[in-house]
Amino acid sequence: MTIMTDPPRESFRLGMLLSDTRYRSLTLQAIAFILLALSIGYLANNLVRNLTALGLNIDFSFLGTPAGYDINQRLIEYTSQSSNLRAAFVGILNTLLVAFLACVTATIFGVLAGVLRLSNNWLVRKLMSIYVEIFRNIPVLIWIIIIFTIMTAVLPGPRAFRGDNATSSMLFDAFAFTNRGVYIPAPIWGPGSMVVVATFIASIVAMFAYRRYATNLLYATGRLLPMFWPSVAIFFLPAILMFFIMGSPIGLEYPELKGFNFAGGIKVGGPLIAIWFALSIYTGAFIAENVRAGIQAVSKGQTEAAGALGLRSGRIMSLVVLPQALRVIIPPLISNYLNITKNSSLAILVGYADVTATLGGITLNQTGRAIECVVLLMLFYLVISLTISFVINIYNNAIKLKER
Amino acid sequence: MADQSTNSVAFVRTEEVPASPPPANAAGPVKWMRENLFSTPVNTVLTIVAAYVIFKIITGAFPWFANGIWNSQSLAECREILQGTTGGCFSVLSERWNQLLFGFKYPPELYWRPTLAFVIFLLAAAPVLFFKLPRKLLIVTALFPFIAYWLIWGGSILTPLLALAGVAGGYVVYSRFVTNNFAMGFFGGIIAAFLIWTIGGSILPDGTITDGPMQSVPSRDLGGFMLNLMLGVTCVSLSLPIGIALALGRQSSMPFIKYVCVIFIEFIRGVPLITLLFVASVMLAYFFPPEATVDLFLRVVIMITLFSSAYIAEVIRGGLAALPKGQYEAADSLGLDYAQAMRLIILPQALKISIPGIVNVAVGLFKDTTLVSVISMFDLVGMIRGPILASTEWNGVYWELWLAASVLFFIVCYGISQYSQWLERQLATGHR
């Protein structure tokens, strides 16, 4: 940032600042710096003049005062007496929640559609390309509103589940789709349930350890151990065994119709589902294109060479094609995750209390602290994006073709 | 001789056996279906599932379209006509099409003005999009911004004429000096244009016209799909030069300029557009002089332009990086200076490589113009959510309206992306 010009004592003329390549870039940077400083100064001056004219100041103390509004979707304890800062945190957690859920489902949709687009079934191929084109070419905002409308205007109210001649019924007696949200069974953690969970975590670790061992063995000696079924067995069996040994400590609490509404279970609000599902299918269409491009980017010769070496088609996929395709697929995939996180700010439209709706919406409107709120909001998204691009860079460096 | 040989060897056939037709299951549609639909059991299952899905969609949607009502005054009347049968109330479209397209405050007797502007836009865009058209049409392109401004906002023709005069003056100065030095021509042109605008602006009377065919329409009266199109076209075309400048800045060897560009690009790309629109609606006004009133449309244009220029800069940077280093070195060895090398050698190639990326950004940006409905501007989405769904006549008509909005956006976005694929094929100069 500092501009140091250290002109030689003799034979320096002012014209050399522009004509001599030794000085020209310094001169240009100095000019740019001055211009930038002047424009920032001009904007800052305008800001100060405007704020004094309106009797405002920049002050972050509003974060400590009670927010005074309720948030119905929250992951941490929050009441209307909590501070604005805590409301912002509730919003941040909600943003991360919906972003995480949407990333998972968008990947599933995207990989499925991308692979099916390459299927040799004509009908499925066409259907998937229609899906991709329709969802990529219509704004995500419209999708969010359409799905929210389905959630609120088409699904029946809790009243429809009541009485002997109920017009709606619960799916498997466990899932209720109502216009107030979807009710799903909630797990009940009995005594000893921690043991089951611990076993489950240990078996996941064991599964990865086994796969690693098998891969190492393959590379070291060429001996091939079966991979898929042992992994499945290690993943499920110990936890299920432990579940019955401990006497079924984990139960399910089913939602039930009580009075005018459902009680028990977990309520997943309509706004959350709308934004989650809309982001998933919208971004899924983009991911499908990435997956398709990635698989097509692996040249056919690779498959043929692997076939010539005598590999079976499953192994060709997992050992030759996928590792090379993933190199192409993963960077845009992560940037799609970033897009999901940024697009989750549209949740404000359907009343989902993400950070844009709490900090940038209600808090901003109630306190009138526009500048502070918007700056904090941008800072939050900036931190998330920079973290994710940092991860992308690490990954890109790790998978870069190592040329000797 | 010939007779002899054919007769002497009796068991040799003398005429060709006609080819027998292929078996029924190895030809025609049956073969096609066997290969493409029922080749394996998994495929057969997939086909049946897909066919079932398509069947459900068609049987569900067909009566809704076929029984659609196109001529009722309100939802209640439409439902009365339908009498419980399935059918769409498309009359909301025939009733409110003008609001969907132009917003609810644009004077109806002036609809011809934006329509005419749209037609001229098609003319102006054509020579840019299709290189084989006569180059003379570019004159329309150059005049289009001024004509469109005058047609859409109305008012005195002197305002766009002054803007045109400024640009023309700037261009004269630029072409006078550019042969000596690009920088001198460029900045001289900008200064000349600003001089003309300031001097002319102080002389010019207030151009507001209150009635007649060219009466002024304030920005807040614009709306509907027209607003989406205007924002999309304006912001993409404004952000192209800024994006090129940012991309070059990011490649620059001067650390200060490079880092300013990097910080700007990463900042803009790191925040959602909606926060930038919040800036436009609640914060940007603080950064203008207190006496200036900058209307919301202009503030939104500024923020969306900054947003898309950061994305376009990244696309163009990719194009610059994809050029072989030999091109830069060749330009240097010819003795070209920086501006000449960029203008004559680097940018034409880099921009060509980045066209698909730029089109992608343009499509994304056009879809994102719907976000302005969040800051209470009445674009297409804002119109549907606000005035139309809130009206007593049409409260509850969801699917017809959202279908119409989706179709409008789909046509434009799909058209642009098809054009981009076509252009990629046209521009492919690589070895085939």
Boltz contact constraints between the chains, C-beta under 6 A:
constraints:
  - contact:
      token1: [A, 25]
      token2: [B, 254]
      max_distance: 6.0
  - contact:
      token1: [A, 29]
      token2: [B, 254]
      max_distance: 6.0
  - contact:
      token1: [A, 29]
      token2: [B, 256]
      max_distance: 6.0
  - contact:
      token1: [A, 32]
      token2: [B, 257]
      max_distance: 6.0
  - contact:
      token1: [A, 33]
      token2: [B, 256]
      max_distance: 6.0
  - contact:
      token1: [A, 43]
      token2: [B, 287]
      max_distance: 6.0
  - contact:
      token1: [A, 46]
      token2: [B, 287]
      max_distance: 6.0
  - contact:
      token1: [A, 46]
      token2: [B, 289]
      max_distance: 6.0
  - contact:
      token1: [A, 47]
      token2: [B, 286]
      max_distance: 6.0
  - contact:
      token1: [A, 47]
      token2: [B, 287]
      max_distance: 6.0
  - contact:
      token1: [A, 49]
      token2: [B, 290]
      max_distance: 6.0
  - contact:
      token1: [A, 50]
      token2: [B, 286]
      max_distance: 6.0
  - contact:
      token1: [A, 50]
      token2: [B, 290]
      max_distance: 6.0
  - contact:
      token1: [A, 53]
      token2: [B, 290]
      max_distance: 6.0
  - contact:
      token1: [A, 121]
      token2: [B, 43]
      max_distance: 6.0
  - contact:
      token1: [A, 121]
      token2: [B, 46]
      max_distance: 6.0
  - contact:
      token1: [A, 121]
      token2: [B, 47]
      max_distance: 6.0
  - contact:
      token1: [A, 122]
      token2: [B, 36]
      max_distance: 6.0
  - contact:
      token1: [A, 123]
      token2: [B, 47]
      max_distance: 6.0
  - contact:
      token1: [A, 123]
      token2: [B, 50]
      max_distance: 6.0
  - contact:
      token1: [A, 124]
      token2: [B, 46]
      max_distance: 6.0
  - contact:
      token1: [A, 124]
      token2: [B, 50]
      max_distance: 6.0
  - contact:
      token1: [A, 127]
      token2: [B, 50]
      max_distance: 6.0
  - contact:
      token1: [A, 137]
      token2: [B, 410]
      max_distance: 6.0
  - contact:
      token1: [A, 137]
      token2: [B, 413]
      max_distance: 6.0
  - contact:
      token1: [A, 137]
      token2: [B, 414]
      max_distance: 6.0
  - contact:
      token1: [A, 138]
      token2: [B, 406]
      max_distance: 6.0
  - contact:
      token1: [A, 138]
      token2: [B, 409]
      max_distance: 6.0
  - contact:
      token1: [A, 138]
      token2: [B, 410]
      max_distance: 6.0
  - contact:
      token1: [A, 139]
      token2: [B, 367]
      max_distance: 6.0
  - contact:
      token1: [A, 139]
      token2: [B, 370]
      max_distance: 6.0
  - contact:
      token1: [A, 139]
      token2: [B, 409]
      max_distance: 6.0
  - contact:
      token1: [A, 141]
      token2: [B, 370]
      max_distance: 6.0
  - contact:
      token1: [A, 141]
      token2: [B, 381]
      max_distance: 6.0
  - contact:
      token1: [A, 142]
      token2: [B, 405]
      max_distance: 6.0
  - contact:
      token1: [A, 142]
      token2: [B, 406]
      max_distance: 6.0
  - contact:
      token1: [A, 146]
      token2: [B, 402]
      max_distance: 6.0
  - contact:
      token1: [A, 149]
      token2: [B, 398]
      max_distance: 6.0
  - contact:
      token1: [A, 342]
      token2: [B, 272]
      max_distance: 6.0
  - contact:
      token1: [A, 345]
      token2: [B, 272]
      max_distance: 6.0
  - contact:
      token1: [A, 345]
      token2: [B, 274]
      max_distance: 6.0
  - contact:
      token1: [A, 360]
      token2: [B, 278]
      max_distance: 6.0
  - contact:
      token1: [A, 370]
      token2: [B, 282]
      max_distance: 6.0
  - contact:
      token1: [A, 370]
      token2: [B, 283]
      max_distance: 6.0
  - contact:
      token1: [A, 371]
      token2: [B, 283]
      max_distance: 6.0
  - contact:
      token1: [A, 374]
      token2: [B, 278]
      max_distance: 6.0
  - contact:
      token1: [A, 374]
      token2: [B, 279]
      max_distance: 6.0
  - contact:
      token1: [A, 374]
      token2: [B, 283]
      max_distance: 6.0
  - contact:
      token1: [A, 377]
      token2: [B, 275]
      max_distance: 6.0
  - contact:
      token1: [A, 378]
      token2: [B, 271]
      max_distance: 6.0
  - contact:
      token1: [A, 378]
      token2: [B, 275]
      max_distance: 6.0
  - contact:
      token1: [A, 381]
      token2: [B, 271]
      max_distance: 6.0
  - contact:
      token1: [A, 381]
      token2: [B, 272]
      max_distance: 6.0
  - contact:
      token1: [A, 382]
      token2: [B, 270]
      max_distance: 6.0
  - contact:
      token1: [A, 382]
      token2: [B, 271]
      max_distance: 6.0
  - contact:
      token1: [A, 385]
      token2: [B, 270]
      max_distance: 6.0
